[in-house]
Amino acid sequence: MQDLTLYSGDPLTPGVGAVPGAKRLALKDAKTLLKIPVLPISYADAEPLLAALGGRVAPAAWRGGLPLTYHIGPGPAQVHMKVLSDWNQKPIYDVVAKIKGSDEPDRWIVRGNHHDGWVFGAMDPLAGQVALMAEAKSIGKLLKEGWRPRRTLVYSSWDGEEPGLLGSTEWAEQHAAELKVKAVMYVNSDTNGRGFLQAEGSHALQHFVSEVARDVKDPETGASVLTRALAHRRVSAYDSAGFGDSAARAGANGDLVLGALGSGSDYTPFLQHLGINSVNLGFEGESQYGVYHSAYDSFDHYRRFVDPTFEYGVALAKVAGRIMLRASQAQLIPVHESDFAASIAGYDEELHKLADGMRGKTRELAKLQDDESYKLTTNPDYPRSPPPRVADVPYLNFAELDNAVAKLEQSAKAFDQEYARLDAAGDTAGSTERERVNSSLTILEQNLTDSQGLPGREWYQHMIYAPGLHTGYGVKTLPGIREAIEERRWDEANQYIGVVSRALNNYSARMDRAIAAP
């Protein structure tokens, strides 16, 4: 158990590859290693401990499904716990294969899935790993027939993902300088089930991923996996009465709106540490996942209950394989920057609403405290203090961010127009123009990083996407600003408004230079 919201990978080598001779921290200095011992246990082991608790009956939201009355303690029983931890180092094994590009060998399209699992790991990760292997086998056959990609393909099978994204993080850290120059895109998968395509990633890839999904047939319905995924989102939004849910709306041209990436899989070091365009793929929704990280995640369970015909493994290989082939073959690196700009505008609007909502709620709390509403409504059997009084929410200086977002939208529109012109021209377009655009796109995402990182966790350097400090794998967009507002750190919020604004302006300026006349 470690705190991956600070950094992923080997707890003793943050920021550098854990290779022989690497400088290692002392165990006591590793920030991600928790100081209080933590061990997940089964419900059978938890039951006698929970049954021994006295004190108040637990609130409804704290109760589980065991046949006992849940109490919150303290005591009266005492438990003696003995903790034995093995701190020895063990080797892990990444498998990395490359097909050198014919025209642009120093631009890499990287594909990854991990091969280690808790116990058998049929669904997590081997369902995704099998799809990756199917892609590699097919591409290997093309290679034997004389085909070569324009750009270099890198296929990676990571080890040590489950204990903390070890294999991918250490490889990315070890090769960070080279990846920042060469890596165009990272394509990740992990678990795979049956049902609906789930895709999250850098929003400039939204249209590209949707184009691919439009060309792959869903095994059960015969419709495209894009059509089925969009239908699933609309139905889910209706069933939950979330009619305004942005995830349910189709993007421009009926595209699938990508989710933002938090953490929990091997894309983390590539996107959030190095600033490499990334996408995460998998099918889910029709198979229950009660076997997660357990001994029941077996081949027999997968064959009987998850994907009996293995057709969704084939579908994943078709989606990810097409992304790899098209990204490696296209004369122009596939992007649509207006999708990214629209996403940022939405996040900016959310921050305004967050601050305004907190301001209104703070004022309402003050009224409730002043007129003693909490005192009048307390239960004398279980008295509780009112929430602490908090200072008013100031008006933050969003002008710099709003201006940066407006500039981003303007630059993205101009970039997409020039991109479309070059794309339509094909071979008749000047190679110098295409190369200038591709050179910019290779490193464009890195403009969204800041070397100082996020507050208290400098390893996370992406200013747009990060796992929340208190949300586990769950994403926080524009995290430096959003979390500062949520935690009422107003000076920090204004500081990161400036940091994010500068990153967005750098991003816009890079696009402007890419399409500027020589």
ZASELO-693902 format. One record per residue (C-alpha): residue number from 1; residue in one letter; chain; y, x, z. Coordinates in steps of 0.5 Angstrom, whole numbers. Example, Ala and Ser with C-alpha at 12.3 -4.5 7.8 and 13.67 -1.06 7.14 Angstrom:
BEGIN
<1,"A","A",<-9,25,16>>
<2,"S","A",<-2,27,14>>
This chain:
BEGIN
<1,"M","A",<0,0,0>>
<2,"Q","A",<7,3,-2>>
<3,"D","A",<14,1,-4>>
<4,"L","A",<14,1,-11>>
<5,"T","A",<21,-2,-11>>
<6,"L","A",<23,5,-9>>
<7,"Y","A",<19,9,-15>>
<8,"S","A",<12,9,-18>>
<9,"G","A",<7,14,-19>>
<10,"D","A",<5,20,-14>>
<11,"P","A",<9,19,-7>>
<12,"L","A",<9,26,-7>>
<13,"T","A",<12,28,-13>>
<14,"P","A",<18,23,-15>>
<15,"G","A",<21,25,-22>>
<16,"V","A",<17,30,-24>>
<17,"G","A",<9,30,-27>>
<18,"A","A",<4,31,-21>>
<19,"V","A",<1,37,-25>>
<20,"P","A",<-2,44,-22>>
<21,"G","A",<4,48,-19>>
<22,"A","A",<9,42,-18>>
<23,"K","A",<13,42,-12>>
<24,"R","A",<10,36,-7>>
<25,"L","A",<14,33,-1>>
<26,"A","A",<11,33,6>>
<27,"L","A",<7,26,7>>
<28,"K","A",<12,25,12>>
<29,"D","A",<18,25,7>>
<30,"A","A",<15,21,2>>
<31,"K","A",<19,14,2>>
<32,"T","A",<14,10,-1>>
<33,"L","A",<9,11,4>>
<34,"L","A",<10,6,9>>
<35,"K","A",<10,8,16>>
<36,"I","A",<7,2,19>>
<37,"P","A",<-1,2,17>>
<38,"V","A",<-2,-4,12>>
<39,"L","A",<-9,-6,10>>
<40,"P","A",<-11,-13,6>>
<41,"I","A",<-17,-16,9>>
<42,"S","A",<-21,-22,7>>
<43,"Y","A",<-20,-29,10>>
<44,"A","A",<-27,-28,14>>
<45,"D","A",<-24,-22,17>>
<46,"A","A",<-17,-26,18>>
<47,"E","A",<-20,-32,21>>
<48,"P","A",<-22,-30,28>>
<49,"L","A",<-15,-26,29>>
<50,"L","A",<-11,-33,27>>
<51,"A","A",<-16,-37,31>>
<52,"A","A",<-14,-33,37>>
<53,"L","A",<-6,-33,37>>
<54,"G","A",<-3,-38,42>>
<55,"G","A",<4,-40,42>>
<56,"R","A",<8,-45,38>>
<57,"V","A",<5,-49,32>>
<58,"A","A",<7,-45,26>>
<59,"P","A",<11,-49,21>>
<60,"A","A",<8,-52,15>>
<61,"A","A",<10,-47,10>>
<62,"W","A",<7,-42,14>>
<63,"R","A",<0,-45,15>>
<64,"G","A",<-6,-43,10>>
<65,"G","A",<-12,-47,8>>
<66,"L","A",<-17,-45,14>>
<67,"P","A",<-20,-50,19>>
<68,"L","A",<-16,-48,25>>
<69,"T","A",<-9,-50,28>>
<70,"Y","A",<-4,-44,26>>
<71,"H","A",<0,-41,31>>
<72,"I","A",<5,-36,31>>
<73,"G","A",<4,-32,38>>
<74,"P","A",<5,-28,42>>
<75,"G","A",<-3,-27,44>>
<76,"P","A",<-6,-29,48>>
<77,"A","A",<-12,-24,45>>
<78,"Q","A",<-11,-17,44>>
<79,"V","A",<-14,-13,38>>
<80,"H","A",<-15,-6,38>>
<81,"M","A",<-15,-3,31>>
<82,"K","A",<-17,4,28>>
<83,"V","A",<-14,6,22>>
<84,"L","A",<-17,12,18>>
<85,"S","A",<-13,14,12>>
<86,"D","A",<-16,19,7>>
<87,"W","A",<-10,23,4>>
<88,"N","A",<-14,28,0>>
<89,"Q","A",<-12,29,-7>>
<90,"K","A",<-16,26,-13>>
<91,"P","A",<-16,28,-20>>
<92,"I","A",<-14,22,-25>>
<93,"Y","A",<-15,22,-32>>
<94,"D","A",<-11,19,-38>>
<95,"V","A",<-13,19,-45>>
<96,"V","A",<-8,20,-50>>
<97,"A","A",<-9,20,-58>>
<98,"K","A",<-4,21,-63>>
<99,"I","A",<-4,20,-71>>
<100,"K","A",<2,24,-73>>
<101,"G","A",<7,20,-78>>
<102,"S","A",<8,22,-85>>
<103,"D","A",<15,22,-86>>
<104,"E","A",<18,21,-79>>
<105,"P","A",<13,25,-74>>
<106,"D","A",<18,26,-69>>
<107,"R","A",<19,19,-67>>
<108,"W","A",<13,16,-63>>
<109,"I","A",<11,9,-62>>
<110,"V","A",<7,9,-56>>
<111,"R","A",<2,4,-54>>
<112,"G","A",<-1,3,-47>>
<113,"N","A",<-6,0,-42>>
<114,"H","A",<-10,2,-36>>
<115,"H","A",<-17,3,-35>>
<116,"D","A",<-18,4,-28>>
<117,"G","A",<-19,-3,-24>>
<118,"W","A",<-21,-5,-17>>
<119,"V","A",<-28,-6,-17>>
<120,"F","A",<-31,-8,-24>>
<121,"G","A",<-24,-10,-27>>
<122,"A","A",<-26,-14,-33>>
<123,"M","A",<-20,-18,-33>>
<124,"D","A",<-15,-13,-30>>
<125,"P","A",<-15,-9,-34>>
<126,"L","A",<-21,-8,-39>>
<127,"A","A",<-20,-15,-43>>
<128,"G","A",<-13,-11,-45>>
<129,"Q","A",<-16,-4,-45>>
<130,"V","A",<-22,-7,-50>>
<131,"A","A",<-16,-10,-54>>
<132,"L","A",<-13,-3,-55>>
<133,"M","A",<-19,0,-57>>
<134,"A","A",<-20,-5,-62>>
<135,"E","A",<-13,-3,-65>>
<136,"A","A",<-15,4,-65>>
<137,"K","A",<-22,3,-68>>
<138,"S","A",<-18,-1,-74>>
<139,"I","A",<-13,4,-75>>
<140,"G","A",<-18,10,-75>>
<141,"K","A",<-21,6,-80>>
<142,"L","A",<-15,6,-84>>
<143,"L","A",<-14,13,-83>>
<144,"K","A",<-20,15,-86>>
<145,"E","A",<-19,11,-92>>
<146,"G","A",<-13,16,-93>>
<147,"W","A",<-7,11,-90>>
<148,"R","A",<-2,15,-85>>
<149,"P","A",<4,12,-81>>
<150,"R","A",<11,13,-83>>
<151,"R","A",<12,15,-75>>
<152,"T","A",<7,18,-70>>
<153,"L","A",<3,13,-67>>
<154,"V","A",<1,15,-59>>
<155,"Y","A",<-5,11,-56>>
<156,"S","A",<-6,12,-49>>
<157,"S","A",<-11,9,-44>>
<158,"W","A",<-8,10,-37>>
<159,"D","A",<-12,12,-30>>
<160,"G","A",<-9,10,-23>>
<161,"E","A",<-5,4,-25>>
<162,"E","A",<-8,0,-19>>
<163,"P","A",<-6,5,-13>>
<164,"G","A",<1,5,-16>>
<165,"L","A",<2,6,-24>>
<166,"L","A",<0,14,-23>>
<167,"G","A",<-3,16,-29>>
<168,"S","A",<3,13,-34>>
<169,"T","A",<8,15,-29>>
<170,"E","A",<6,22,-28>>
<171,"W","A",<5,23,-36>>
<172,"A","A",<12,20,-37>>
<173,"E","A",<15,24,-32>>
<174,"Q","A",<12,30,-34>>
<175,"H","A",<14,29,-42>>
<176,"A","A",<21,26,-40>>
<177,"A","A",<25,30,-44>>
<178,"E","A",<21,30,-50>>
<179,"L","A",<20,22,-50>>
<180,"K","A",<27,21,-49>>
<181,"V","A",<28,24,-56>>
<182,"K","A",<22,22,-59>>
<183,"A","A",<20,15,-56>>
<184,"V","A",<22,9,-60>>
<185,"M","A",<18,4,-57>>
<186,"Y","A",<13,3,-51>>
<187,"V","A",<8,-3,-52>>
<188,"N","A",<4,-5,-46>>
<189,"S","A",<-2,-10,-44>>
<190,"D","A",<-6,-10,-38>>
<191,"T","A",<-10,-17,-36>>
<192,"N","A",<-12,-22,-42>>
<193,"G","A",<-14,-29,-41>>
<194,"R","A",<-14,-35,-45>>
<195,"G","A",<-9,-40,-47>>
<196,"F","A",<-1,-38,-49>>
<197,"L","A",<2,-31,-51>>
<198,"Q","A",<6,-29,-45>>
<199,"A","A",<11,-23,-48>>
<200,"E","A",<17,-20,-44>>
<201,"G","A",<21,-14,-46>>
<202,"S","A",<27,-11,-48>>
<203,"H","A",<31,-17,-51>>
<204,"A","A",<33,-13,-58>>
<205,"L","A",<25,-14,-59>>
<206,"Q","A",<25,-21,-59>>
<207,"H","A",<26,-23,-66>>
<208,"F","A",<21,-18,-68>>
<209,"V","A",<16,-20,-63>>
<210,"S","A",<17,-27,-65>>
<211,"E","A",<16,-25,-73>>
<212,"V","A",<9,-22,-71>>
<213,"A","A",<7,-28,-66>>
<214,"R","A",<9,-32,-72>>
<215,"D","A",<3,-29,-77>>
<216,"V","A",<-3,-29,-72>>
<217,"K","A",<-7,-35,-71>>
<218,"D","A",<-9,-38,-65>>
<219,"P","A",<-16,-39,-64>>
<220,"E","A",<-17,-46,-61>>
<221,"T","A",<-11,-50,-65>>
<222,"G","A",<-11,-46,-71>>
<223,"A","A",<-3,-46,-70>>
<224,"S","A",<1,-39,-70>>
<225,"V","A",<1,-36,-63>>
<226,"L","A",<8,-37,-63>>
<227,"T","A",<8,-44,-64>>
<228,"R","A",<3,-46,-59>>
<229,"A","A",<7,-41,-54>>
<230,"L","A",<14,-45,-55>>
<231,"A","A",<10,-52,-55>>
<232,"H","A",<7,-49,-48>>
<233,"R","A",<14,-47,-45>>
<234,"R","A",<17,-54,-47>>
<235,"V","A",<12,-58,-44>>
<236,"S","A",<12,-54,-38>>
<237,"A","A",<19,-55,-37>>
<238,"Y","A",<19,-62,-38>>
<239,"D","A",<13,-63,-33>>
<240,"S","A",<17,-59,-28>>
<241,"A","A",<24,-63,-30>>
<242,"G","A",<27,-56,-31>>
<243,"F","A",<30,-59,-38>>
<244,"G","A",<35,-53,-37>>
<245,"D","A",<30,-47,-36>>
<246,"S","A",<33,-42,-41>>
<247,"A","A",<25,-40,-42>>
<248,"A","A",<23,-46,-45>>
<249,"R","A",<29,-46,-50>>
<250,"A","A",<27,-43,-57>>
<251,"G","A",<32,-37,-59>>
<252,"A","A",<35,-36,-65>>
<253,"N","A",<31,-38,-71>>
<254,"G","A",<26,-41,-67>>
<255,"D","A",<24,-35,-63>>
<256,"L","A",<20,-34,-57>>
<257,"V","A",<25,-32,-51>>
<258,"L","A",<22,-26,-48>>
<259,"G","A",<22,-25,-41>>
<260,"A","A",<26,-20,-37>>
<261,"L","A",<21,-14,-34>>
<262,"G","A",<20,-13,-27>>
<263,"S","A",<15,-8,-25>>
<264,"G","A",<7,-9,-24>>
<265,"S","A",<5,-5,-30>>
<266,"D","A",<5,1,-34>>
<267,"Y","A",<12,0,-38>>
<268,"T","A",<16,1,-31>>
<269,"P","A",<17,9,-32>>
<270,"F","A",<18,8,-40>>
<271,"L","A",<23,2,-39>>
<272,"Q","A",<26,3,-32>>
<273,"H","A",<26,10,-31>>
<274,"L","A",<27,13,-38>>
<275,"G","A",<30,8,-42>>
<276,"I","A",<25,7,-47>>
<277,"N","A",<25,0,-51>>
<278,"S","A",<19,-4,-48>>
<279,"V","A",<15,-10,-49>>
<280,"N","A",<9,-13,-45>>
<281,"L","A",<4,-17,-48>>
<282,"G","A",<-2,-22,-46>>
<283,"F","A",<-5,-29,-46>>
<284,"E","A",<-6,-33,-40>>
<285,"G","A",<-5,-41,-38>>
<286,"E","A",<-12,-44,-39>>
<287,"S","A",<-16,-39,-35>>
<288,"Q","A",<-16,-39,-27>>
<289,"Y","A",<-15,-33,-24>>
<290,"G","A",<-18,-33,-17>>
<291,"V","A",<-22,-27,-18>>
<292,"Y","A",<-16,-22,-18>>
<293,"H","A",<-17,-15,-15>>
<294,"S","A",<-24,-17,-12>>
<295,"A","A",<-31,-16,-13>>
<296,"Y","A",<-32,-23,-17>>
<297,"D","A",<-27,-20,-23>>
<298,"S","A",<-34,-18,-27>>
<299,"F","A",<-36,-19,-34>>
<300,"D","A",<-41,-25,-32>>
<301,"H","A",<-35,-29,-29>>
<302,"Y","A",<-30,-27,-35>>
<303,"R","A",<-36,-29,-40>>
<304,"R","A",<-37,-35,-37>>
<305,"F","A",<-30,-38,-35>>
<306,"V","A",<-24,-34,-38>>
<307,"D","A",<-25,-32,-45>>
<308,"P","A",<-33,-34,-47>>
<309,"T","A",<-32,-33,-54>>
<310,"F","A",<-28,-27,-53>>
<311,"E","A",<-23,-29,-59>>
<312,"Y","A",<-17,-28,-55>>
<313,"G","A",<-18,-21,-54>>
<314,"V","A",<-18,-21,-62>>
<315,"A","A",<-12,-25,-62>>
<316,"L","A",<-8,-20,-57>>
<317,"A","A",<-11,-14,-61>>
<318,"K","A",<-8,-17,-67>>
<319,"V","A",<-1,-18,-64>>
<320,"A","A",<-1,-11,-61>>
<321,"G","A",<-4,-8,-67>>
<322,"R","A",<1,-11,-72>>
<323,"I","A",<7,-9,-67>>
<324,"M","A",<5,-2,-67>>
<325,"L","A",<4,-2,-75>>
<326,"R","A",<10,-5,-77>>
<327,"A","A",<14,-1,-72>>
<328,"S","A",<11,5,-75>>
<329,"Q","A",<12,3,-82>>
<330,"A","A",<18,-1,-83>>
<331,"Q","A",<24,3,-86>>
<332,"L","A",<29,1,-81>>
<333,"I","A",<26,1,-73>>
<334,"P","A",<25,-7,-72>>
<335,"V","A",<31,-10,-67>>
<336,"H","A",<36,-15,-67>>
<337,"E","A",<41,-13,-63>>
<338,"S","A",<45,-20,-62>>
<339,"D","A",<39,-23,-58>>
<340,"F","A",<40,-17,-53>>
<341,"A","A",<48,-19,-53>>
<342,"A","A",<46,-26,-52>>
<343,"S","A",<41,-25,-46>>
<344,"I","A",<47,-20,-43>>
<345,"A","A",<52,-26,-44>>
<346,"G","A",<47,-31,-40>>
<347,"Y","A",<46,-26,-34>>
<348,"D","A",<54,-25,-34>>
<349,"E","A",<54,-32,-33>>
<350,"E","A",<49,-32,-28>>
<351,"L","A",<53,-27,-24>>
<352,"H","A",<59,-32,-24>>
<353,"K","A",<55,-38,-22>>
<354,"L","A",<52,-34,-16>>
<355,"A","A",<58,-31,-13>>
<356,"D","A",<62,-38,-14>>
<357,"G","A",<56,-42,-11>>
<358,"M","A",<56,-37,-5>>
<359,"R","A",<63,-38,-4>>
<360,"G","A",<62,-45,-3>>
<361,"K","A",<56,-45,1>>
<362,"T","A",<60,-40,6>>
<363,"R","A",<65,-45,6>>
<364,"E","A",<61,-51,8>>
<365,"L","A",<57,-47,13>>
<366,"A","A",<64,-45,17>>
<367,"K","A",<65,-53,17>>
<368,"L","A",<58,-54,20>>
<369,"Q","A",<59,-49,25>>
<370,"D","A",<66,-51,27>>
<371,"D","A",<65,-59,28>>
<372,"E","A",<58,-57,32>>
<373,"S","A",<54,-60,27>>
<374,"Y","A",<48,-55,29>>
<375,"K","A",<49,-57,36>>
<376,"L","A",<49,-64,35>>
<377,"T","A",<42,-64,31>>
<378,"T","A",<38,-59,35>>
<379,"N","A",<31,-61,38>>
<380,"P","A",<32,-60,45>>
<381,"D","A",<24,-58,45>>
<382,"Y","A",<25,-52,40>>
<383,"P","A",<32,-50,40>>
<384,"R","A",<35,-45,35>>
<385,"S","A",<41,-42,34>>
<386,"P","A",<46,-44,28>>
<387,"P","A",<46,-39,22>>
<388,"P","A",<51,-33,24>>
<389,"R","A",<58,-34,22>>
<390,"V","A",<59,-30,15>>
<391,"A","A",<66,-27,12>>
<392,"D","A",<69,-31,6>>
<393,"V","A",<66,-29,-1>>
<394,"P","A",<72,-25,-4>>
<395,"Y","A",<73,-26,-12>>
<396,"L","A",<70,-20,-15>>
<397,"N","A",<73,-17,-21>>
<398,"F","A",<69,-19,-26>>
<399,"A","A",<74,-18,-32>>
<400,"E","A",<71,-11,-34>>
<401,"L","A",<64,-14,-34>>
<402,"D","A",<67,-20,-38>>
<403,"N","A",<70,-16,-43>>
<404,"A","A",<64,-11,-44>>
<405,"V","A",<60,-17,-46>>
<406,"A","A",<65,-20,-51>>
<407,"K","A",<65,-13,-54>>
<408,"L","A",<58,-12,-54>>
<409,"E","A",<57,-19,-58>>
<410,"Q","A",<62,-17,-63>>
<411,"S","A",<59,-10,-64>>
<412,"A","A",<52,-13,-64>>
<413,"K","A",<54,-18,-69>>
<414,"A","A",<57,-13,-74>>
<415,"F","A",<51,-8,-73>>
<416,"D","A",<46,-14,-75>>
<417,"Q","A",<50,-15,-81>>
<418,"E","A",<49,-8,-83>>
<419,"Y","A",<42,-8,-81>>
<420,"A","A",<41,-14,-85>>
<421,"R","A",<44,-11,-91>>
<422,"L","A",<40,-4,-91>>
<423,"D","A",<34,-8,-90>>
<424,"A","A",<35,-12,-96>>
<425,"A","A",<37,-7,-100>>
<426,"G","A",<30,-3,-99>>
<427,"D","A",<29,3,-103>>
<428,"T","A",<36,3,-106>>
<429,"A","A",<39,3,-99>>
<430,"G","A",<42,10,-98>>
<431,"S","A",<37,15,-94>>
<432,"T","A",<43,18,-90>>
<433,"E","A",<45,11,-88>>
<434,"R","A",<38,9,-86>>
<435,"E","A",<37,15,-82>>
<436,"R","A",<44,14,-78>>
<437,"V","A",<41,7,-76>>
<438,"N","A",<34,10,-74>>
<439,"S","A",<37,16,-70>>
<440,"S","A",<42,11,-66>>
<441,"L","A",<36,6,-65>>
<442,"T","A",<31,11,-62>>
<443,"I","A",<36,13,-56>>
<444,"L","A",<40,7,-56>>
<445,"E","A",<37,4,-50>>
<446,"Q","A",<38,10,-46>>
<447,"N","A",<45,8,-46>>
<448,"L","A",<44,3,-41>>
<449,"T","A",<41,8,-36>>
<450,"D","A",<45,11,-31>>
<451,"S","A",<43,18,-28>>
<452,"Q","A",<45,16,-21>>
<453,"G","A",<40,10,-21>>
<454,"L","A",<41,4,-17>>
<455,"P","A",<43,4,-9>>
<456,"G","A",<38,7,-5>>
<457,"R","A",<33,8,-11>>
<458,"E","A",<36,13,-16>>
<459,"W","A",<29,13,-20>>
<460,"Y","A",<30,6,-22>>
<461,"Q","A",<36,8,-27>>
<462,"H","A",<36,2,-32>>
<463,"M","A",<42,-2,-31>>
<464,"I","A",<40,-8,-34>>
<465,"Y","A",<32,-9,-32>>
<466,"A","A",<29,-7,-25>>
<467,"P","A",<24,-10,-20>>
<468,"G","A",<28,-13,-14>>
<469,"L","A",<28,-9,-8>>
<470,"H","A",<26,-15,-4>>
<471,"T","A",<22,-19,-9>>
<472,"G","A",<16,-14,-11>>
<473,"Y","A",<14,-14,-18>>
<474,"G","A",<19,-20,-19>>
<475,"V","A",<25,-18,-24>>
<476,"K","A",<33,-17,-22>>
<477,"T","A",<37,-17,-28>>
<478,"L","A",<44,-13,-28>>
<479,"P","A",<40,-11,-21>>
<480,"G","A",<46,-7,-18>>
<481,"I","A",<51,-12,-18>>
<482,"R","A",<46,-18,-17>>
<483,"E","A",<43,-15,-11>>
<484,"A","A",<50,-13,-8>>
<485,"I","A",<52,-20,-9>>
<486,"E","A",<46,-23,-5>>
<487,"E","A",<47,-18,0>>
<488,"R","A",<54,-19,1>>
<489,"R","A",<56,-12,0>>
<490,"W","A",<62,-13,-4>>
<491,"D","A",<65,-6,-5>>
<492,"E","A",<58,-4,-8>>
<493,"A","A",<58,-10,-13>>
<494,"N","A",<65,-8,-15>>
<495,"Q","A",<63,-1,-16>>
<496,"Y","A",<57,-3,-20>>
<497,"I","A",<61,-8,-24>>
<498,"G","A",<64,-2,-27>>
<499,"V","A",<57,2,-28>>
<500,"V","A",<54,-4,-32>>
<501,"S","A",<61,-5,-36>>
<502,"R","A",<61,3,-38>>
<503,"A","A",<53,3,-40>>
<504,"L","A",<55,-4,-44>>
<505,"N","A",<61,0,-47>>
<506,"N","A",<57,6,-49>>
<507,"Y","A",<51,2,-52>>
<508,"S","A",<57,-2,-56>>
<509,"A","A",<60,5,-58>>
<510,"R","A",<53,7,-61>>
<511,"M","A",<52,1,-65>>
<512,"D","A",<59,2,-68>>
<513,"R","A",<58,9,-70>>
<514,"A","A",<51,8,-73>>
<515,"I","A",<54,3,-78>>
<516,"A","A",<61,7,-79>>
<517,"A","A",<62,9,-86>>
<518,"P","A",<61,17,-86>>
